[in-house]
Structure formats: structure tokens, C-alpha cells
């Protein structure tokens, strides 16, 4: 049984058939409110799922604690590619990782999987987002904290671009 809204780490992801390089995931179940007139998950729901993933992921990676002194996180760009439909009641896992980063921004990749406790998972959706860190007071950009940069390198296999 999947633990919803609880970070899933490498051993659990591999047991569900989710391959490398994915090392962090969140499970949930498709809700009726996420279904469109065609009976499958509405395209916009995936962006909400990616956002719900980003919150605990960025805290776990040391980018923010969401406190009053934390940087503001702003989406510069996001995209989504749909490979297979999902329907109400299906369990899914959103995985994500940082692929690359600069001094004040980073590019994330996402994937949505239909897990199988038999060890195979089906990829249904992929996405990407560019996130920029801004100073809380609006005075400009905020650098990615050193611990976050190191986590991107060590845990996600990200690479620094012009950092």
C-alpha cells in the first residue's frame, strides 16, 4: 500500500518499478475533481501535482524552509507532455529531480508513474519547470544555498551551468 503525501525515497521507488535517476517521489490518488469532461485527468491537474511535489522536495533539498526569511520561489517556465491517460481512483507517483542549476535558478524534471508493486511502473506524463529564487524583500535574485547546490549534485546528479 502506498503512503500518500509522504516522501518516497530510492528503495520504495525501485520496488514500485520506478527507475533511476528518480530518487524522490510522492504518491497520491486521482480525485474526481481532477477529471475533465472526457473522463480523464484534466491537463491542468498535472501542474498542480508538480507544484505539490515541489514543496516537500525543495525543503528536503535544503533550498527553503518556507519561513519568513526564505527566498521566494517563482516559476519562470513550465511544460508538460502527456503519454497516457489517468482516470479517477488510480494511484500515481510523481517523481522529480533537478537536472541543472545556475546561481539563482534551476531546471527541474518531473514524471508521473502508474506504480506496480510487482516491480514495473508505467510512465504517463513528463514535465519540466524553471524555478527562480528571489529575495524575500523583492530586492533581486537570491542565490541557491550551498547545501541545496550540493544536494542537487549528490542526490539528483544535476550539473552546474555557468554557476
Helices and strands as residue ranges (DSSP letters): E 8-9, H 10-15, E 24-29, G 32-34, H 43-60, E 72-82, E 91-101, E 105-114, E 122-134, H 146-156, E 159-160
